[in-house]
Amino acid sequence: MATTVFVAVVVARFVVPLFIPRFPLPAVVACLVIDAADQTIFQAIVGPGSGAADPLAGYQTYDKALDVYYLAIAYFSTMRNWRQSTAFEVARFLYLYRLIGVTLFEIGGPRWLLLVFPNTFEYFFIAFEAVRTRLNPARLTARFIVGLAASIWVFVKLPQEWWIHVAKLDFTEFMDDHPIGWVVLGVAAFGVGALIRAQRSRVPTPDWTFTVDVDRHLPPLDETPTGHEQFWSGVLAEKVLLLALVSVIFAQVLPDVEASDLGLAVGVGLLVVLNAAISQWLRRNGRTWRSAGATFAAMLAVHSSIVIVDSWVGP
């Protein structure tokens, strides 16, 4: 039974994020809940009599890697779904900034790095998608978007990151030791509710009925690559940076990885550049794929071929 629960939790952390592109708000909130609960579930499964000195010694690395996984899908969904340019640029900065911090932490940096590089992107993403359930995001001004991100960073994420990574406090244990905390939370929740109620008259008129399905009100966007785009560009640089950092983070979780962090990052970067070059060459010669499955199969074949050739010519 314990094994079944353990596997179910891990599978959920891999599967639930796949719903983010179509149903971003409920999917990312579900990811957040699973992320918050899985350590408690694992501790209950292991129990005090497991005999291991620290059966969850590798939990932080596992947790950060899967955080990166579901937040990467959330970031990719902003490329698909967000048409408000300021919001997208803010999200891009917040995500890549956090990714750099997590990478530095995973390769041996101190925990306070996670305070310096807070996960503001996650709550900013949730706030934006919450607005989208009733309002057209195109109505949001750049000032509002930047102010929203700054408020989340300063008033939400910095205290939370300090609590978790610097003070190393556990919410459940803290509340058990300080029951007055529940009263404080209740008063705070009441105050927030009263403030929202008092400001209801200032809320803009909804543009549509409540929905968490972004495709219901997502305008079409036709940016099919033609093969004649500039090859060396900021987009390619972002791909190299993003995939190199993600690969280094996941390498800390996988056993028996012999490559150095720098070597892995350089190798992934070269793979991304070669992939982009081959993809552009195919498009320029009129080769396109009719479905995502065909594209995946073709790119898998290309990547496998590159790896095989590298293993032949490498040391």
C-alpha positions as CSV (number, residue, x, y, z in Angstrom):
1,M,0.0,0.0,0.0
2,A,2.8,2.4,0.9
3,T,4.5,1.8,-2.4
4,T,1.3,2.4,-4.3
5,V,0.8,5.8,-2.5
6,F,4.4,6.8,-3.1
7,V,4.2,5.9,-6.8
8,A,0.8,7.7,-7.2
9,V,2.2,10.9,-5.7
10,V,5.3,10.9,-8.0
11,V,3.2,10.1,-11.0
12,A,0.8,12.9,-10.1
13,R,3.7,15.3,-10.0
14,F,4.6,14.3,-13.6
15,V,1.1,14.0,-15.1
16,V,-0.8,17.0,-13.6
17,P,1.5,19.6,-15.1
18,L,0.6,18.4,-18.6
19,F,-2.9,20.0,-18.1
20,I,-1.4,23.5,-17.6
21,P,-1.3,24.7,-21.2
22,R,-5.1,24.1,-21.6
23,F,-6.3,24.6,-18.0
24,P,-3.6,26.7,-16.4
25,L,-5.2,27.9,-13.2
26,P,-6.6,24.6,-11.8
27,A,-3.6,22.6,-13.0
28,V,-0.9,24.8,-11.5
29,V,-2.9,25.2,-8.2
30,A,-3.1,21.4,-8.1
31,C,0.7,21.2,-8.7
32,L,1.2,23.6,-5.9
33,V,-1.0,21.5,-3.5
34,I,0.8,18.3,-4.4
35,D,4.1,20.0,-4.0
36,A,3.1,21.2,-0.5
37,A,1.7,17.8,0.6
38,D,4.1,15.2,-0.8
39,Q,6.9,15.5,1.8
40,T,4.3,15.1,4.6
41,I,2.9,12.0,2.7
42,F,6.4,10.6,2.3
43,Q,7.2,11.1,5.9
44,A,4.0,9.3,6.9
45,I,4.9,6.4,4.6
46,V,8.5,6.1,5.9
47,G,7.6,6.4,9.5
48,P,9.9,6.6,12.5
49,G,10.8,2.9,12.3
50,S,12.2,2.8,8.9
51,G,15.8,2.2,10.1
52,A,17.3,4.7,7.7
53,A,19.3,7.6,9.2
54,D,17.5,10.0,6.9
55,P,15.2,8.3,4.4
56,L,14.3,11.6,2.8
57,A,17.8,13.0,2.5
58,G,17.4,13.5,-1.2
59,Y,14.0,15.1,-1.0
60,Q,15.1,18.7,-1.5
61,T,16.8,17.9,-4.8
62,Y,13.9,15.8,-6.0
63,D,11.5,18.5,-5.0
64,K,13.4,21.3,-6.7
65,A,13.8,19.2,-9.9
66,L,10.0,18.5,-10.2
67,D,9.3,22.2,-9.3
68,V,11.4,23.1,-12.3
69,Y,9.6,20.6,-14.4
70,Y,6.1,21.9,-13.8
71,L,7.1,25.5,-13.8
72,A,8.8,24.9,-17.1
73,I,5.5,23.7,-18.5
74,A,3.8,26.8,-17.0
75,Y,6.4,29.0,-18.7
76,F,5.9,27.2,-22.0
77,S,2.2,27.8,-21.7
78,T,2.8,31.5,-21.4
79,M,4.4,31.3,-24.9
80,R,1.2,29.6,-26.1
81,N,-1.5,31.6,-24.2
82,W,-0.3,35.0,-23.2
83,R,-0.9,37.8,-25.7
84,Q,-0.1,40.7,-23.3
85,S,3.5,41.5,-24.1
86,T,4.4,43.1,-20.8
87,A,3.0,40.2,-18.8
88,F,5.0,37.7,-20.9
89,E,8.3,39.7,-20.6
90,V,7.8,39.9,-16.8
91,A,7.0,36.2,-16.7
92,R,10.1,35.4,-18.8
93,F,12.4,37.4,-16.4
94,L,10.9,35.9,-13.3
95,Y,11.1,32.3,-14.5
96,L,14.7,32.5,-15.9
97,Y,15.8,34.4,-12.8
98,R,14.5,31.7,-10.5
99,L,16.0,29.0,-12.7
100,I,19.4,30.5,-12.4
101,G,19.0,30.5,-8.6
102,V,17.9,26.9,-8.4
103,T,20.8,25.9,-10.6
104,L,23.3,27.6,-8.3
105,F,21.7,26.0,-5.3
106,E,21.7,22.5,-6.8
107,I,25.4,22.6,-7.8
108,G,26.3,23.3,-4.2
109,G,25.2,26.8,-3.3
110,P,23.8,27.8,0.1
111,R,20.1,27.7,0.8
112,W,19.8,31.5,1.1
113,L,20.2,31.7,-2.6
114,L,16.6,30.6,-2.9
115,L,15.7,33.7,-0.9
116,V,17.7,35.9,-3.3
117,F,16.2,34.1,-6.3
118,P,12.5,33.7,-5.1
119,N,9.9,31.8,-7.0
120,T,7.8,34.8,-7.8
121,F,7.0,33.4,-11.3
122,E,4.6,30.8,-9.8
123,Y,2.3,33.2,-8.0
124,F,2.5,35.8,-10.7
125,F,1.4,33.1,-13.2
126,I,-1.5,32.2,-10.9
127,A,-2.6,35.8,-10.4
128,F,-2.6,36.5,-14.2
129,E,-4.6,33.3,-14.9
130,A,-7.0,34.1,-12.2
131,V,-7.7,37.5,-13.8
132,R,-8.1,35.8,-17.2
133,T,-11.0,33.7,-15.8
134,R,-13.3,36.8,-16.1
135,L,-11.3,39.5,-17.9
136,N,-9.5,40.0,-21.1
137,P,-5.8,40.3,-20.1
138,A,-5.3,42.8,-22.9
139,R,-7.0,45.3,-20.7
140,L,-4.2,45.1,-18.1
141,T,-1.8,48.1,-18.1
142,A,2.0,47.7,-17.9
143,R,2.0,49.6,-14.6
144,F,-0.5,47.2,-13.1
145,I,1.4,44.1,-14.3
146,V,4.8,45.3,-13.0
147,G,3.2,46.4,-9.7
148,L,1.5,43.0,-9.3
149,A,4.8,41.2,-9.8
150,A,6.7,43.5,-7.4
151,S,4.0,43.1,-4.8
152,I,4.1,39.3,-5.0
153,W,7.9,39.4,-4.8
154,V,8.1,41.6,-1.8
155,F,5.1,40.8,0.3
156,V,4.5,37.1,-0.5
157,K,7.5,35.3,-1.8
158,L,10.3,36.9,0.2
159,P,8.6,36.1,3.5
160,Q,7.8,32.6,2.3
161,E,11.3,31.8,1.0
162,W,12.8,33.1,4.3
163,W,10.4,30.9,6.3
164,I,11.2,27.8,4.3
165,H,14.8,28.1,3.3
166,V,16.4,30.4,5.9
167,A,14.4,29.9,9.1
168,K,13.6,26.3,8.0
169,L,10.3,26.3,9.8
170,D,7.6,23.7,9.2
171,F,4.1,25.2,8.9
172,T,2.3,22.2,10.6
173,E,4.7,22.0,13.5
174,F,4.7,25.8,14.0
175,M,1.0,25.9,14.2
176,D,1.0,23.0,16.6
177,D,3.4,24.9,18.8
178,H,1.6,28.3,18.4
179,P,-2.2,27.7,18.1
180,I,-2.6,31.5,18.2
181,G,-1.3,31.4,14.6
182,W,-4.7,30.1,13.5
183,V,-6.4,33.1,15.0
184,V,-3.9,35.5,13.2
185,L,-4.6,33.7,9.9
186,G,-8.3,33.9,10.5
187,V,-8.2,37.6,11.2
188,A,-6.0,38.2,8.2
189,A,-8.3,36.2,5.9
190,F,-11.3,38.2,7.3
191,G,-9.4,41.5,6.6
192,V,-8.6,40.5,3.1
193,G,-12.2,39.5,2.4
194,A,-13.5,42.8,3.8
195,L,-11.0,44.7,1.7
196,I,-12.1,42.8,-1.5
197,R,-15.7,43.4,-0.7
198,A,-15.1,47.1,-0.1
199,Q,-13.3,47.4,-3.4
200,R,-15.8,45.4,-5.5
201,S,-17.2,48.6,-7.1
202,R,-13.7,49.3,-8.6
203,V,-13.5,45.8,-10.3
204,P,-13.9,46.1,-14.1
205,T,-16.9,44.7,-15.7
206,P,-16.2,41.0,-16.7
207,D,-15.5,40.4,-20.4
208,W,-16.9,36.8,-20.3
209,T,-18.4,34.2,-17.9
210,F,-16.0,32.4,-15.6
211,T,-13.9,29.8,-17.3
212,V,-10.6,28.1,-16.7
213,D,-10.3,26.8,-20.3
214,V,-8.0,29.3,-22.0
215,D,-8.9,28.1,-25.4
216,R,-12.4,29.4,-25.1
217,H,-11.3,33.0,-25.4
218,L,-7.8,32.6,-26.9
219,P,-7.4,34.5,-30.2
220,P,-5.6,32.6,-32.9
221,L,-1.9,33.1,-33.4
222,D,-0.3,32.1,-36.7
223,E,3.5,32.2,-36.3
224,T,4.4,29.0,-38.2
225,P,8.1,29.0,-38.8
226,T,9.0,29.4,-42.5
227,G,12.7,28.5,-42.2
228,H,13.8,32.0,-43.1
229,E,14.0,33.4,-39.6
230,Q,17.3,34.8,-38.3
231,F,19.2,31.8,-36.9
232,W,21.4,33.5,-34.3
233,S,18.8,35.3,-32.2
234,G,17.6,36.0,-28.7
235,V,15.2,33.1,-29.0
236,L,17.9,30.6,-29.7
237,A,20.0,32.0,-26.8
238,E,17.0,31.6,-24.5
239,K,16.5,28.0,-25.6
240,V,20.2,27.2,-24.9
241,L,20.1,28.9,-21.5
242,L,16.8,27.3,-20.4
243,L,17.5,23.8,-21.5
244,A,21.1,23.9,-20.2
245,L,20.0,25.0,-16.8
246,V,17.1,22.5,-16.6
247,S,19.5,19.7,-17.6
248,V,22.0,20.6,-14.9
249,I,19.3,20.6,-12.3
250,F,17.9,17.2,-13.3
251,A,21.5,15.8,-13.4
252,Q,21.7,16.3,-9.7
253,V,18.7,13.9,-9.3
254,L,19.8,11.2,-11.7
255,P,22.3,8.6,-10.5
256,D,25.6,7.9,-12.1
257,V,25.8,11.1,-14.2
258,E,29.6,11.3,-15.0
259,A,29.6,14.6,-17.0
260,S,30.5,17.7,-15.1
261,D,27.9,20.5,-14.8
262,L,29.8,22.7,-17.2
263,G,30.3,19.9,-19.7
264,L,26.6,18.9,-19.5
265,A,25.5,22.5,-20.0
266,V,27.9,22.9,-23.0
267,G,26.7,19.6,-24.5
268,V,23.1,20.5,-24.2
269,G,23.7,23.9,-25.7
270,L,25.4,22.4,-28.7
271,L,22.5,19.9,-29.1
272,V,20.0,22.8,-29.0
273,V,22.0,24.7,-31.7
274,L,22.3,21.6,-33.9
275,N,18.6,20.8,-33.5
276,A,17.7,24.4,-34.5
277,A,20.0,24.3,-37.5
278,I,18.6,21.0,-38.8
279,S,15.0,22.1,-38.1
280,Q,15.6,25.3,-40.1
281,W,17.3,23.5,-42.9
282,L,14.3,21.1,-43.2
283,R,11.8,24.0,-43.2
284,R,13.7,25.8,-45.9
285,N,13.6,22.7,-48.1
286,G,9.8,22.4,-47.7
287,R,9.8,19.6,-45.0
288,T,7.1,20.2,-42.4
289,W,5.3,17.9,-40.0
290,R,1.5,17.5,-39.9
291,S,1.2,16.8,-36.2
292,A,2.9,17.2,-32.8
293,G,3.4,13.4,-32.7
294,A,5.2,13.4,-36.1
295,T,7.3,16.4,-35.0
296,F,8.3,14.6,-31.7
297,A,9.2,11.4,-33.6
298,A,11.3,13.3,-36.1
299,M,13.1,15.3,-33.5
300,L,13.7,12.2,-31.4
301,A,15.4,10.6,-34.4
302,V,17.5,13.7,-35.0
303,H,18.6,13.9,-31.4
304,S,19.3,10.2,-31.2
305,S,21.4,10.4,-34.3
306,I,23.4,13.3,-32.9
307,V,24.1,11.4,-29.6
308,I,25.1,8.3,-31.5
309,V,27.5,10.2,-33.7
310,D,29.0,11.9,-30.7
311,S,29.5,8.6,-29.0
312,W,31.4,7.3,-32.0
313,V,33.7,10.3,-32.4
314,G,34.0,11.2,-28.8
315,P,36.8,10.0,-26.4
